[in-house]
Amino acid sequence: MLRGFSLSLCQHSPMMWAGLVLCCLVLPAVLSLLLSEIMRKLEWIKYGDMKLDD
């Protein structure tokens, strides 16, 4: 048994959920958009690079 462990430490506050959404959804989306635009300006990637031929 863990000493000093309390279930009150496991409460899920709205700030915790906001941080989770920010770290897991919003931040990766924004970073990948920024990185892709930087790589396009450096001409490392181009629009249509991932397009499949018909």
N, C-alpha and C positions, 0 to 999 in steps of 0.2 A: 504494500500500500504506500502511496506517495504521501509523504508528510508535507503539510503546508499547502497542499493543493486544494483549491476551492472551486466549486462549480460557478461561483460568481465571476471568476476570471474568464469564463468562456462565453460571456454575454456578447451578443452580436449587435453592435450599435450601428446606426445609419452611416456614421463616418467610416466604420470598418468596411461596410458594403460599398461606399463610394470609392474608397481607396482600392478595393479589390477590382471594381469595374474599371477604374482608371488604369491600374497597373496591368490588367489582363486583356483589356479590350481597346481602350482609347489610345494609350501610349504606344503599343505596337503598331497600330494603324497609322498614327501620325508619323512615327519614325520611319516606317517603310515607305510612306508617301514622300517624305523629305529625302530619304536616301535614293529613291528611284529618280526623283527630279534632279538631284545632284549628278547621278550617273548619266542621265540623259544629256545634261549640259556638258559633261566631259566626253560625250559620245561613246561611252562604254556600252550603253544599250540604246536601242531605238524603238519607236512605236512599231508594233507589229512583229517584233522579234519572236514572240511566243505563238504567233498565228500558225495554225495548221493548214497545210495545203489541201485544196479540195481534190 
